[in-house]
Amino acid sequence: MTIESTKDFKLLASLNEEVQDWHHKHYPEVFKQFDQTAIEDAFKVLIKKENTFAFVAEENAHAVGYLLAFIEHRTESAFQYERKILNIDQILVLEQLRKSGIGQALMDRAILLAKEKGVDEIQLEPWEENQLALEFFAKNGFEYFKHKMTKSV
């Protein structure tokens, strides 16, 4: 298995289908159904940004997962200290290959990126229904530091 940096927005969009379908199924009031063209257009814009990084996991010359992250620089304010944060926005391993080390390899690459870029911390925002992801992130040392709540009106 290899983990490589990528700017291939079409590949990322294709891999994203499983992610988008899961989100739409669990949160249909928030997430749209997968639309290849729209998602390609979104990734095309995202990966052009200087602070955005995408990695793809390949096994036997087939893409089997990806990670999308961006670096956010928060300047010091009267309320908070200056911080440089790597936000992991998306991570996916194809369903049939989960728990095979691919997700860990992608996470290890994100951690290496954070160290290379002098990042202070890594953050992510998993959805409450995604128990597998919550367990994976906890296993990797992520801790809750904030709860986000919602109420429809």
N, CA, C and O atoms as a GROMACS GRO file, in nm:
protein
  612
    1MET      N    1   0.084  -0.118   0.000
    1MET     CA    2   0.000   0.000   0.000
    1MET      C    3   0.089   0.124   0.000
    1MET      O    4   0.194   0.127   0.065
    2THR      N    5   0.046   0.225  -0.074
    2THR     CA    6   0.117   0.352  -0.076
    2THR      C    7   0.021   0.465  -0.042
    2THR      O    8  -0.099   0.457  -0.066
    3ILE      N    9   0.077   0.571   0.016
    3ILE     CA   10   0.002   0.693   0.043
    3ILE      C   11   0.074   0.804  -0.033
    3ILE      O   12   0.191   0.831  -0.008
    4GLU      N   13   0.003   0.867  -0.124
    4GLU     CA   14   0.062   0.972  -0.206
    4GLU      C   15  -0.024   1.098  -0.202
    4GLU      O   16  -0.146   1.091  -0.188
    5SER      N   17   0.042   1.211  -0.215
    5SER     CA   18  -0.029   1.338  -0.229
    5SER      C   19  -0.097   1.337  -0.366
    5SER      O   20  -0.044   1.280  -0.461
    6THR      N   21  -0.215   1.399  -0.375
    6THR     CA   22  -0.286   1.402  -0.503
    6THR      C   23  -0.356   1.535  -0.525
    6THR      O   24  -0.396   1.602  -0.430
    7LYS      N   25  -0.369   1.571  -0.650
    7LYS     CA   26  -0.450   1.686  -0.693
    7LYS      C   27  -0.558   1.638  -0.790
    7LYS      O   28  -0.623   1.718  -0.856
    8ASP      N   29  -0.576   1.506  -0.798
    8ASP     CA   30  -0.671   1.445  -0.892
    8ASP      C   31  -0.813   1.460  -0.837
    8ASP      O   32  -0.862   1.374  -0.764
    9PHE      N   33  -0.877   1.569  -0.874
    9PHE     CA   34  -1.010   1.599  -0.821
    9PHE      C   35  -1.115   1.498  -0.865
    9PHE      O   36  -1.212   1.475  -0.793
   10LYS      N   37  -1.098   1.438  -0.982
   10LYS     CA   38  -1.194   1.337  -1.028
   10LYS      C   39  -1.183   1.210  -0.944
   10LYS      O   40  -1.285   1.149  -0.909
   11LEU      N   41  -1.062   1.170  -0.911
   11LEU     CA   42  -1.041   1.053  -0.826
   11LEU      C   43  -1.098   1.078  -0.686
   11LEU      O   44  -1.168   0.993  -0.631
   12LEU      N   45  -1.069   1.195  -0.630
   12LEU     CA   46  -1.121   1.229  -0.498
   12LEU      C   47  -1.273   1.229  -0.497
   12LEU      O   48  -1.336   1.180  -0.403
   13ALA      N   49  -1.332   1.284  -0.602
   13ALA     CA   50  -1.479   1.287  -0.611
   13ALA      C   51  -1.536   1.146  -0.617
   13ALA      O   52  -1.637   1.117  -0.553
   14SER      N   53  -1.473   1.059  -0.693
   14SER     CA   54  -1.522   0.920  -0.702
   14SER      C   55  -1.514   0.851  -0.567
   14SER      O   56  -1.608   0.781  -0.527
   15LEU      N   57  -1.403   0.869  -0.497
   15LEU     CA   58  -1.389   0.809  -0.365
   15LEU      C   59  -1.488   0.869  -0.266
   15LEU      O   60  -1.532   0.801  -0.173
   16ASN      N   61  -1.522   0.994  -0.285
   16ASN     CA   62  -1.612   1.065  -0.194
   16ASN      C   63  -1.754   1.009  -0.197
   16ASN      O   64  -1.831   1.034  -0.104
   17GLU      N   65  -1.790   0.934  -0.299
   17GLU     CA   66  -1.928   0.886  -0.310
   17GLU      C   67  -1.972   0.810  -0.185
   17GLU      O   68  -2.083   0.831  -0.136
   18GLU      N   69  -1.887   0.723  -0.132
   18GLU     CA   70  -1.923   0.649  -0.010
   18GLU      C   71  -1.945   0.743   0.108
   18GLU      O   72  -2.037   0.723   0.188
   19VAL      N   73  -1.860   0.844   0.119
   19VAL     CA   74  -1.873   0.942   0.228
   19VAL      C   75  -2.004   1.018   0.215
   19VAL      O   76  -2.080   1.030   0.311
   20GLN      N   77  -2.029   1.069   0.095
   20GLN     CA   78  -2.149   1.150   0.073
   20GLN      C   79  -2.275   1.068   0.093
   20GLN      O   80  -2.372   1.115   0.152
   21ASP      N   81  -2.275   0.945   0.044
   21ASP     CA   82  -2.392   0.858   0.062
   21ASP      C   83  -2.419   0.831   0.210
   21ASP      O   84  -2.534   0.834   0.253
   22TRP      N   85  -2.313   0.806   0.287
   22TRP     CA   86  -2.330   0.782   0.431
   22TRP      C   87  -2.390   0.906   0.498
   22TRP      O   88  -2.486   0.895   0.576
   23HIS      N   89  -2.334   1.022   0.468
   23HIS     CA   90  -2.383   1.145   0.530
   23HIS      C   91  -2.528   1.174   0.489
   23HIS      O   92  -2.609   1.215   0.573
   24HIS      N   93  -2.559   1.154   0.363
   24HIS     CA   94  -2.696   1.180   0.317
   24HIS      C   95  -2.795   1.083   0.384
   24HIS      O   96  -2.906   1.122   0.420
   25LYS      N   97  -2.754   0.959   0.401
   25LYS     CA   98  -2.840   0.860   0.465
   25LYS      C   99  -2.868   0.896   0.611
   25LYS      O  100  -2.981   0.885   0.657
   26HIS      N  101  -2.766   0.939   0.683
   26HIS     CA  102  -2.780   0.967   0.826
   26HIS      C  103  -2.827   1.109   0.857
   26HIS      O  104  -2.886   1.133   0.962
   27TYR      N  105  -2.801   1.202   0.767
   27TYR     CA  106  -2.838   1.342   0.789
   27TYR      C  107  -2.895   1.402   0.661
   27TYR      O  108  -2.837   1.496   0.606
   28PRO      N  109  -3.008   1.350   0.612
   28PRO     CA  110  -3.062   1.394   0.482
   28PRO      C  111  -3.106   1.540   0.481
   28PRO      O  112  -3.116   1.602   0.375
   29GLU      N  113  -3.132   1.596   0.598
   29GLU     CA  114  -3.172   1.737   0.604
   29GLU      C  115  -3.051   1.830   0.588
   29GLU      O  116  -3.068   1.950   0.568
   30VAL      N  117  -2.931   1.774   0.598
   30VAL     CA  118  -2.808   1.853   0.588
   30VAL      C  119  -2.733   1.825   0.458
   30VAL      O  120  -2.687   1.917   0.391
   31PHE      N  121  -2.722   1.696   0.423
   31PHE     CA  122  -2.636   1.656   0.311
   31PHE      C  123  -2.716   1.617   0.188
   31PHE      O  124  -2.816   1.546   0.196
   32LYS      N  125  -2.670   1.665   0.074
   32LYS     CA  126  -2.732   1.634  -0.055
   32LYS      C  127  -2.692   1.494  -0.100
   32LYS      O  128  -2.596   1.435  -0.049
   33GLN      N  129  -2.767   1.441  -0.197
   33GLN     CA  130  -2.728   1.315  -0.259
   33GLN      C  131  -2.601   1.339  -0.340
   33GLN      O  132  -2.575   1.451  -0.386
   34PHE      N  133  -2.524   1.234  -0.358
   34PHE     CA  134  -2.399   1.243  -0.433
   34PHE      C  135  -2.427   1.285  -0.576
   34PHE      O  136  -2.516   1.230  -0.642
   35ASP      N  137  -2.352   1.382  -0.624
   35ASP     CA  138  -2.359   1.431  -0.762
   35ASP      C  139  -2.215   1.442  -0.811
   35ASP      O  140  -2.143   1.534  -0.773
   36GLN      N  141  -2.173   1.348  -0.895
   36GLN     CA  142  -2.034   1.339  -0.939
   36GLN      C  143  -1.981   1.472  -0.991
   36GLN      O  144  -1.873   1.516  -0.951
   37THR      N  145  -2.056   1.538  -1.078
   37THR     CA  146  -2.010   1.663  -1.139
   37THR      C  147  -1.993   1.773  -1.034
   37THR      O  148  -1.892   1.843  -1.032
   38ALA      N  149  -2.092   1.788  -0.948
   38ALA     CA  150  -2.086   1.892  -0.844
   38ALA      C  151  -1.971   1.866  -0.747
   38ALA      O  152  -1.901   1.959  -0.706
   39ILE      N  153  -1.951   1.740  -0.710
   39ILE     CA  154  -1.844   1.706  -0.617
   39ILE      C  155  -1.707   1.725  -0.684
   39ILE      O  156  -1.613   1.773  -0.620
   40GLU      N  157  -1.695   1.688  -0.811
   40GLU     CA  158  -1.570   1.714  -0.884
   40GLU      C  159  -1.539   1.863  -0.884
   40GLU      O  160  -1.425   1.903  -0.858
   41ASP      N  161  -1.639   1.945  -0.913
   41ASP     CA  162  -1.620   2.090  -0.914
   41ASP      C  163  -1.574   2.141  -0.778
   41ASP      O  164  -1.487   2.228  -0.769
   42ALA      N  165  -1.633   2.087  -0.673
   42ALA     CA  166  -1.596   2.129  -0.537
   42ALA      C  167  -1.451   2.090  -0.506
   42ALA      O  168  -1.375   2.172  -0.454
   43PHE      N  169  -1.413   1.966  -0.538
   43PHE     CA  170  -1.276   1.923  -0.512
   43PHE      C  171  -1.176   2.002  -0.598
   43PHE      O  172  -1.066   2.032  -0.554
   44LYS      N  173  -1.215   2.034  -0.719
   44LYS     CA  174  -1.128   2.110  -0.809
   44LYS      C  175  -1.090   2.244  -0.745
   44LYS      O  176  -0.975   2.287  -0.753
   45VAL      N  177  -1.187   2.308  -0.683
   45VAL     CA  178  -1.162   2.436  -0.615
   45VAL      C  179  -1.081   2.413  -0.487
   45VAL      O  180  -0.985   2.485  -0.461
   46LEU      N  181  -1.121   2.314  -0.408
   46LEU     CA  182  -1.055   2.289  -0.280
   46LEU      C  183  -0.906   2.260  -0.294
   46LEU      O  184  -0.824   2.319  -0.223
   47ILE      N  185  -0.871   2.172  -0.385
   47ILE     CA  186  -0.731   2.129  -0.392
   47ILE      C  187  -0.639   2.233  -0.454
   47ILE      O  188  -0.517   2.217  -0.452
   48LYS      N  189  -0.696   2.339  -0.509
   48LYS     CA  190  -0.612   2.448  -0.561
   48LYS      C  191  -0.565   2.541  -0.449
   48LYS      O  192  -0.471   2.618  -0.468
   49LYS      N  193  -0.630   2.533  -0.335
   49LYS     CA  194  -0.595   2.622  -0.224
   49LYS      C  195  -0.461   2.580  -0.164
   49LYS      O  196  -0.434   2.462  -0.144
   50GLU      N  197  -0.379   2.679  -0.136
   50GLU     CA  198  -0.244   2.656  -0.086
   50GLU      C  199  -0.241   2.576   0.044
   50GLU      O  200  -0.148   2.498   0.068
   51ASN      N  201  -0.339   2.596   0.127
   51ASN     CA  202  -0.339   2.532   0.259
   51ASN      C  203  -0.419   2.402   0.264
   51ASN      O  204  -0.445   2.350   0.372
   52THR      N  205  -0.457   2.348   0.147
   52THR     CA  206  -0.535   2.224   0.141
   52THR      C  207  -0.446   2.110   0.092
   52THR      O  208  -0.367   2.127  -0.001
   53PHE      N  209  -0.462   1.994   0.154
   53PHE     CA  210  -0.379   1.878   0.122
   53PHE      C  211  -0.469   1.755   0.107
   53PHE      O  212  -0.559   1.732   0.187
   54ALA      N  213  -0.442   1.678   0.003
   54ALA     CA  214  -0.518   1.554  -0.020
   54ALA      C  215  -0.419   1.440  -0.040
   54ALA      O  216  -0.318   1.454  -0.109
   55PHE      N  217  -0.450   1.328   0.023
   55PHE     CA  218  -0.368   1.208   0.011
   55PHE      C  219  -0.458   1.093  -0.030
   55PHE      O  220  -0.571   1.081   0.016
   56VAL      N  221  -0.406   1.008  -0.117
   56VAL     CA  222  -0.481   0.890  -0.159
   56VAL      C  223  -0.402   0.766  -0.121
   56VAL      O  224  -0.280   0.761  -0.135
   57ALA      N  225  -0.474   0.666  -0.073
   57ALA     CA  226  -0.415   0.536  -0.042
   57ALA      C  227  -0.440   0.445  -0.161
   57ALA      O  228  -0.553   0.434  -0.210
   58GLU      N  229  -0.335   0.380  -0.208
   58GLU     CA  230  -0.348   0.287  -0.320
   58GLU      C  231  -0.296   0.150  -0.280
   58GLU      O  232  -0.195   0.137  -0.210
   59GLU      N  233  -0.367   0.050  -0.327
   59GLU     CA  234  -0.328  -0.089  -0.304
   59GLU      C  235  -0.345  -0.161  -0.437
   59GLU      O  236  -0.453  -0.158  -0.496
   60ASN      N  237  -0.240  -0.225  -0.484
   60ASN     CA  238  -0.244  -0.295  -0.613
   60ASN      C  239  -0.292  -0.203  -0.725
   60ASN      O  240  -0.375  -0.243  -0.808
   61ALA      N  241  -0.241  -0.080  -0.726
   61ALA     CA  242  -0.272   0.021  -0.827
   61ALA      C  243  -0.418   0.065  -0.827
   61ALA      O  244  -0.466   0.122  -0.926
   62HIS      N  245  -0.490   0.040  -0.718
   62HIS     CA  246  -0.630   0.085  -0.704
   62HIS      C  247  -0.641   0.179  -0.585
   62HIS      O  248  -0.586   0.152  -0.479
   63ALA      N  249  -0.712   0.289  -0.604
   63ALA     CA  250  -0.736   0.382  -0.495
   63ALA      C  251  -0.834   0.318  -0.397
   63ALA      O  252  -0.941   0.272  -0.437
   64VAL      N  253  -0.797   0.316  -0.269
   64VAL     CA  254  -0.880   0.248  -0.168
   64VAL      C  255  -0.918   0.340  -0.052
   64VAL      O  256  -0.989   0.299   0.040
   65GLY      N  257  -0.871   0.464  -0.056
   65GLY     CA  258  -0.905   0.559   0.049
   65GLY      C  259  -0.842   0.694   0.024
   65GLY      O  260  -0.755   0.708  -0.062
   66TYR      N  261  -0.886   0.792   0.100
   66TYR     CA  262  -0.827   0.926   0.088
   66TYR      C  263  -0.845   1.004   0.216
   66TYR      O  264  -0.926   0.969   0.302
   67LEU      N  265  -0.767   1.110   0.227
   67LEU     CA  266  -0.777   1.203   0.338
   67LEU      C  267  -0.765   1.343   0.282
   67LEU      O  268  -0.678   1.371   0.200
   68LEU      N  269  -0.854   1.431   0.326
   68LEU     CA  270  -0.852   1.571   0.285
   68LEU      C  271  -0.837   1.656   0.411
   68LEU      O  272  -0.913   1.640   0.506
   69ALA      N  273  -0.739   1.745   0.411
   69ALA     CA  274  -0.714   1.828   0.528
   69ALA      C  275  -0.673   1.968   0.484
   69ALA      O  276  -0.628   1.989   0.372
   70PHE      N  277  -0.690   2.061   0.574
   70PHE     CA  278  -0.643   2.197   0.548
   70PHE      C  279  -0.583   2.256   0.674
   70PHE      O  280  -0.620   2.221   0.786
   71ILE      N  281  -0.489   2.347   0.652
   71ILE     CA  282  -0.423   2.414   0.763
   71ILE      C  283  -0.488   2.550   0.784
   71ILE      O  284  -0.506   2.627   0.690
   72GLU      N  285  -0.522   2.575   0.908
   72GLU     CA  286  -0.584   2.702   0.946
   72GLU      C  287  -0.491   2.774   1.042
   72GLU      O  288  -0.446   2.717   1.142
   73HIS      N  289  -0.462   2.899   1.011
   73HIS     CA  290  -0.379   2.980   1.100
   73HIS      C  291  -0.469   3.078   1.174
   73HIS      O  292  -0.527   3.168   1.114
   74ARG      N  293  -0.479   3.059   1.303
   74ARG     CA  294  -0.561   3.149   1.386
   74ARG      C  295  -0.468   3.249   1.454
   74ARG      O  296  -0.378   3.212   1.530
   75THR      N  297  -0.490   3.375   1.425
   75THR     CA  298  -0.407   3.478   1.485
   75THR      C  299  -0.449   3.502   1.630
   75THR      O  300  -0.562   3.473   1.670
   76GLU      N  301  -0.355   3.554   1.706
   76GLU     CA  302  -0.384   3.583   1.846
   76GLU      C  303  -0.489   3.692   1.856
   76GLU      O  304  -0.493   3.784   1.774
   77SER      N  305  -0.573   3.680   1.955
   77SER     CA  306  -0.675   3.781   1.981
   77SER      C  307  -0.680   3.807   2.131
   77SER      O  308  -0.602   3.749   2.207
   78ALA      N  309  -0.769   3.892   2.172
   78ALA     CA  310  -0.787   3.917   2.315
   78ALA      C  311  -0.837   3.792   2.386
   78ALA      O  312  -0.824   3.780   2.508
   79PHE      N  313  -0.894   3.698   2.310
   79PHE     CA  314  -0.955   3.578   2.369
   79PHE      C  315  -0.869   3.453   2.359
   79PHE      O  316  -0.873   3.367   2.447
   80GLN      N  317  -0.791   3.441   2.251
   80GLN     CA  318  -0.718   3.317   2.227
   80GLN      C  319  -0.575   3.345   2.183
   80GLN      O  320  -0.543   3.450   2.128
   81TYR      N  321  -0.490   3.246   2.210
   81TYR     CA  322  -0.353   3.252   2.162
   81TYR      C  323  -0.348   3.216   2.014
   81TYR      O  324  -0.441   3.154   1.961
   82GLU      N  325  -0.242   3.255   1.950
   82GLU     CA  326  -0.220   3.218   1.810
   82GLU      C  327  -0.201   3.067   1.802
   82GLU      O  328  -0.135   3.006   1.886
   83ARG      N  329  -0.262   3.006   1.699
   83ARG     CA  330  -0.248   2.862   1.680
   83ARG      C  331  -0.249   2.828   1.532
   83ARG      O  332  -0.310   2.897   1.450
   84LYS      N  333  -0.180   2.722   1.500
   84LYS     CA  334  -0.180   2.667   1.366
   84LYS      C  335  -0.240   2.527   1.376
   84LYS      O  336  -0.188   2.441   1.448
   85ILE      N  337  -0.351   2.505   1.305
   85ILE     CA  338  -0.430   2.383   1.321
   85ILE      C  339  -0.441   2.310   1.188
   85ILE      O  340  -0.469   2.370   1.084
   86LEU      N  341  -0.420   2.179   1.191
   86LEU     CA  342  -0.450   2.095   1.076
   86LEU      C  343  -0.589   2.038   1.098
   86LEU      O  344  -0.611   1.961   1.192
   87ASN      N  345  -0.682   2.075   1.013
   87ASN     CA  346  -0.819   2.023   1.020
   87ASN      C  347  -0.833   1.907   0.922
   87ASN      O  348  -0.816   1.925   0.802
   88ILE      N  349  -0.863   1.790   0.974
   88ILE     CA  350  -0.892   1.676   0.887
   88ILE      C  351  -1.040   1.687   0.853
   88ILE      O  352  -1.126   1.666   0.938
   89ASP      N  353  -1.068   1.721   0.730
   89ASP     CA  354  -1.205   1.744   0.686
   89ASP      C  355  -1.273   1.613   0.646
   89ASP      O  356  -1.391   1.592   0.676
   90GLN      N  357  -1.200   1.527   0.576
   90GLN     CA  358  -1.257   1.400   0.529
   90GLN      C  359  -1.151   1.291   0.535
   90GLN      O  360  -1.034   1.314   0.502
   91ILE      N  361  -1.193   1.174   0.576
   91ILE     CA  362  -1.108   1.055   0.569
   91ILE      C  363  -1.200   0.938   0.535
   91ILE      O  364  -1.305   0.920   0.597
   92LEU      N  365  -1.158   0.860   0.437
   92LEU     CA  366  -1.240   0.746   0.394
   92LEU      C  367  -1.151   0.630   0.357
   92LEU      O  368  -1.047   0.646   0.293
   93VAL      N  369  -1.193   0.512   0.398
   93VAL     CA  370  -1.140   0.386   0.348
   93VAL      C  371  -1.261   0.312   0.293
   93VAL      O  372  -1.365   0.304   0.359
   94LEU      N  373  -1.247   0.257   0.173
   94LEU     CA  374  -1.358   0.182   0.114
   94LEU      C  375  -1.410   0.079   0.215
   94LEU      O  376  -1.332   0.014   0.283
   95GLU      N  377  -1.541   0.066   0.222
   95GLU     CA  378  -1.605  -0.013   0.328
   95GLU      C  379  -1.547  -0.154   0.340
   95GLU      O  380  -1.523  -0.201   0.452
   96GLN      N  381  -1.526  -0.221   0.228
   96GLN     CA  382  -1.480  -0.360   0.234
   96GLN      C  383  -1.336  -0.374   0.282
   96GLN      O  384  -1.290  -0.484   0.310
   97LEU      N  385  -1.263  -0.261   0.292
   97LEU     CA  386  -1.122  -0.265   0.334
   97LEU      C  387  -1.098  -0.199   0.469
   97LEU      O  388  -0.983  -0.182   0.510
   98ARG      N  389  -1.203  -0.163   0.538
   98ARG     CA  390  -1.186  -0.099   0.669
   98ARG      C  391  -1.125  -0.197   0.768
   98ARG      O  392  -1.142  -0.319   0.757
   99LYS      N  393  -1.056  -0.141   0.865
   99LYS     CA  394  -0.986  -0.218   0.970
   99LYS      C  395  -0.873  -0.303   0.913
   99LYS      O  396  -0.840  -0.409   0.966
  100SER      N  397  -0.813  -0.254   0.804
  100SER     CA  398  -0.701  -0.327   0.743
  100SER      C  399  -0.571  -0.247   0.749
  100SER      O  400  -0.471  -0.288   0.691
  101GLY      N  401  -0.572  -0.132   0.819
  101GLY     CA  402  -0.451  -0.051   0.833
  101GLY      C  403  -0.444   0.067   0.738
  101GLY      O  404  -0.355   0.152   0.751
  102ILE      N  405  -0.537   0.075   0.644
  102ILE     CA  406  -0.534   0.184   0.547
  102ILE      C  407  -0.566   0.318   0.614
  102ILE      O  408  -0.499   0.418   0.590
  103GLY      N  409  -0.669   0.319   0.696
  103GLY     CA  410  -0.704   0.442   0.768
  103GLY      C  411  -0.590   0.488   0.857
  103GLY      O  412  -0.562   0.607   0.867
  104GLN      N  413  -0.523   0.393   0.921
  104GLN     CA  414  -0.410   0.427   1.007
  104GLN      C  415  -0.297   0.488   0.926
  104GLN      O  416  -0.233   0.584   0.969
  105ALA      N  417  -0.271   0.432   0.807
  105ALA     CA  418  -0.166   0.486   0.721
  105ALA      C  419  -0.200   0.629   0.677
  105ALA      O  420  -0.112   0.715   0.672
  106LEU      N  421  -0.326   0.654   0.646
  106LEU     CA  422  -0.367   0.790   0.609
  106LEU      C  423  -0.352   0.885   0.728
  106LEU      O  424  -0.305   0.997   0.713
  107MET      N  425  -0.392   0.840   0.846
  107MET     CA  426  -0.380   0.923   0.966
  107MET      C  427  -0.233   0.951   0.996
  107MET      O  428  -0.197   1.063   1.032
  108ASP      N  429  -0.149   0.849   0.983
  108ASP     CA  430  -0.005   0.868   1.007
  108ASP      C  431   0.052   0.972   0.912
  108ASP      O  432   0.138   1.052   0.949
  109ARG      N  433   0.004   0.971   0.787
  109ARG     CA  434   0.052   1.071   0.689
  109ARG      C  435   0.006   1.211   0.728
  109ARG      O  436   0.081   1.307   0.710
  110ALA      N  437  -0.115   1.224   0.779
  110ALA     CA  438  -0.165   1.354   0.823
  110ALA      C  439  -0.083   1.404   0.943
  110ALA      O  440  -0.052   1.523   0.951
  111ILE      N  441  -0.048   1.315   1.033
  111ILE     CA  442   0.033   1.353   1.150
  111ILE      C  443   0.171   1.398   1.104
  111ILE      O  444   0.225   1.496   1.156
  112LEU      N  445   0.229   1.328   1.008
  112LEU     CA  446   0.358   1.368   0.952
  112LEU      C  447   0.348   1.506   0.888
  112LEU      O  448   0.436   1.589   0.907
  113LEU      N  449   0.242   1.530   0.812
  113LEU     CA  450   0.221   1.661   0.750
  113LEU      C  451   0.215   1.769   0.857
  113LEU      O  452   0.277   1.875   0.842
  114ALA      N  453   0.142   1.743   0.964
  114ALA     CA  454   0.130   1.841   1.073
  114ALA      C  455   0.267   1.874   1.131
  114ALA      O  456   0.297   1.991   1.157
  115LYS      N  457   0.350   1.773   1.150
  115LYS     CA  458   0.485   1.797   1.203
  115LYS      C  459   0.569   1.875   1.103
  115LYS      O  460   0.642   1.966   1.141
  116GLU      N  461   0.560   1.839   0.974
  116GLU     CA  462   0.636   1.908   0.870
  116GLU      C  463   0.599   2.055   0.861
  116GLU      O  464   0.684   2.140   0.833
  117LYS      N  465   0.474   2.086   0.883
  117LYS     CA  466   0.423   2.224   0.868
  117LYS      C  467   0.423   2.302   0.999
  117LYS      O  468   0.375   2.416   1.002
  118GLY      N  469   0.474   2.246   1.105
  118GLY     CA  470   0.481   2.316   1.232
  118GLY      C  471   0.346   2.344   1.294
  118GLY      O  472   0.325   2.448   1.357
  119VAL      N  473   0.255   2.250   1.277
  119VAL     CA  474   0.119   2.265   1.328
  119VAL      C  475   0.117   2.238   1.479
  119VAL      O  476   0.189   2.150   1.528
  120ASP      N  477   0.036   2.313   1.552
  120ASP     CA  478   0.024   2.297   1.696
  120ASP      C  479  -0.066   2.180   1.735
  120ASP      O  480  -0.041   2.110   1.833
  121GLU      N  481  -0.172   2.159   1.657
  121GLU     CA  482  -0.266   2.051   1.689
  121GLU      C  483  -0.344   2.011   1.565
  121GLU      O  484  -0.351   2.084   1.466
  122ILE      N  485  -0.401   1.892   1.573
  122ILE     CA  486  -0.488   1.840   1.466
  122ILE      C  487  -0.629   1.836   1.522
  122ILE      O  488  -0.651   1.790   1.635
  123GLN      N  489  -0.724   1.883   1.443
  123GLN     CA  490  -0.864   1.879   1.483
  123GLN      C  491  -0.946   1.810   1.375
  123GLN      O  492  -0.908   1.807   1.258
  124LEU      N  493  -1.057   1.755   1.417
  124LEU     CA  494  -1.154   1.696   1.324
  124LEU      C  495  -1.291   1.701   1.390
  124LEU      O  496  -1.301   1.717   1.511
  125GLU      N  497  -1.394   1.687   1.310
  125GLU     CA  498  -1.531   1.696   1.360
  125GLU      C  499  -1.614   1.578   1.311
  125GLU      O  500  -1.690   1.590   1.216
  126PRO      N  501  -1.598   1.462   1.375
  126PRO     CA  502  -1.676   1.345   1.333
  126PRO      C  503  -1.823   1.360   1.370
  126PRO      O  504  -1.857   1.427   1.468
  127TRP      N  505  -1.907   1.297   1.293
  127TRP     CA  506  -2.051   1.300   1.319
  127TRP      C  507  -2.085   1.198   1.425
  127TRP      O  508  -2.027   1.089   1.429
  128GLU      N  509  -2.178   1.234   1.510
  128GLU     CA  510  -2.215   1.152   1.626
  128GLU      C  511  -2.258   1.011   1.587
  128GLU      O  512  -2.234   0.916   1.662
  129GLU      N  513  -2.321   0.994   1.473
  129GLU     CA  514  -2.369   0.862   1.428
  129GLU      C  515  -2.257   0.772   1.376
  129GLU      O  516  -2.277   0.652   1.360
  130ASN      N  517  -2.139   0.828   1.351
  130ASN     CA  518  -2.031   0.752   1.290
  130ASN      C  519  -1.944   0.687   1.398
  130ASN      O  520  -1.832   0.730   1.424
  131GLN      N  521  -1.997   0.583   1.460
  131GLN     CA  522  -1.932   0.516   1.572
  131GLN      C  523  -1.795   0.460   1.535
  131GLN      O  524  -1.702   0.467   1.615
  132LEU      N  525  -1.783   0.404   1.416
  132LEU     CA  526  -1.655   0.347   1.373
  132LEU      C  527  -1.548   0.456   1.368
  132LEU      O  528  -1.435   0.434   1.412
  133ALA      N  529  -1.583   0.572   1.315
  133ALA     CA  530  -1.488   0.683   1.308
  133ALA      C  531  -1.453   0.733   1.448
  133ALA      O  532  -1.336   0.760   1.476
  134LEU      N  533  -1.552   0.745   1.534
  134LEU     CA  534  -1.527   0.792   1.671
  134LEU      C  535  -1.428   0.701   1.742
  134LEU      O  536  -1.338   0.748   1.811
  135GLU      N  537  -1.445   0.571   1.726
  135GLU     CA  538  -1.354   0.474   1.789
  135GLU      C  539  -1.214   0.484   1.730
  135GLU      O  540  -1.114   0.479   1.802
  136PHE      N  541  -1.206   0.500   1.598
  136PHE     CA  542  -1.076   0.512   1.530
  136PHE      C  543  -1.002   0.637   1.579
  136PHE      O  544  -0.883   0.630   1.609
  137PHE      N  545  -1.072   0.748   1.587
  137PHE     CA  546  -1.007   0.872   1.630
  137PHE      C  547  -0.964   0.863   1.776
  137PHE      O  548  -0.855   0.910   1.811
  138ALA      N  549  -1.046   0.804   1.862
  138ALA     CA  550  -1.009   0.787   2.003
  138ALA      C  551  -0.884   0.700   2.014
  138ALA      O  552  -0.794   0.728   2.094
  139LYS      N  553  -0.878   0.594   1.934
  139LYS     CA  554  -0.762   0.504   1.934
  139LYS      C  555  -0.635   0.580   1.894
  139LYS      O  556  -0.525   0.543   1.934
  140ASN      N  557  -0.652   0.684   1.814
  140ASN     CA  558  -0.539   0.764   1.768
  140ASN      C  559  -0.509   0.882   1.860
  140ASN      O  560  -0.431   0.971   1.824
  141GLY      N  561  -0.570   0.884   1.977
  141GLY     CA  562  -0.536   0.984   2.077
  141GLY      C  563  -0.617   1.113   2.071
  141GLY      O  564  -0.586   1.208   2.143
  142PHE      N  565  -0.718   1.118   1.987
  142PHE     CA  566  -0.803   1.237   1.981
  142PHE      C  567  -0.896   1.237   2.101
  142PHE      O  568  -0.948   1.133   2.142
  143GLU      N  569  -0.917   1.356   2.156
  143GLU     CA  570  -1.002   1.371   2.273
  143GLU      C  571  -1.107   1.478   2.245
  143GLU      O  572  -1.085   1.570   2.167
  144TYR      N  573  -1.221   1.464   2.310
  144TYR     CA  574  -1.324   1.567   2.299
  144TYR      C  575  -1.276   1.693   2.369
  144TYR      O  576  -1.224   1.687   2.480
  145PHE      N  577  -1.295   1.807   2.304
  145PHE     CA  578  -1.262   1.932   2.369
  145PHE      C  579  -1.374   2.034   2.355
  145PHE      O  580  -1.370   2.142   2.415
  146LYS      N  581  -1.474   2.000   2.276
  146LYS     CA  582  -1.586   2.091   2.254
  146LYS      C  583  -1.702   2.009   2.202
  146LYS      O  584  -1.682   1.916   2.124
  147HIS      N  585  -1.823   2.042   2.242
  147HIS     CA  586  -1.942   1.977   2.189
  147HIS      C  587  -2.018   2.080   2.107
  147HIS      O  588  -2.032   2.195   2.147
  148LYS      N  589  -2.067   2.036   1.994
  148LYS     CA  590  -2.147   2.122   1.908
  148LYS      C  591  -2.290   2.068   1.912
  148LYS      O  592  -2.313   1.950   1.887
  149MET      N  593  -2.384   2.154   1.944
  149MET     CA  594  -2.523   2.111   1.957
  149MET      C  595  -2.608   2.188   1.857
  149MET      O  596  -2.570   2.297   1.813
  150THR      N  597  -2.722   2.131   1.823
  150THR     CA  598  -2.809   2.195   1.726
  150THR      C  599  -2.954   2.182   1.770
  150THR      O  600  -2.990   2.092   1.845
  151LYS      N  601  -3.036   2.274   1.722
  151LYS     CA  602  -3.180   2.271   1.748
  151LYS      C  603  -3.248   2.329   1.625
  151LYS      O  604  -3.220   2.442   1.585
  152SER      N  605  -3.337   2.254   1.566
  152SER     CA  606  -3.412   2.304   1.451
  152SER      C  607  -3.519   2.400   1.498
  152SER      O  608  -3.578   2.381   1.604
  153VAL      N  609  -3.543   2.504   1.420
  153VAL     CA  610  -3.648   2.600   1.455
  153VAL      C  611  -3.741   2.623   1.337
  153VAL      O  612  -3.836   2.700   1.347
   0.00000   0.00000   0.00000
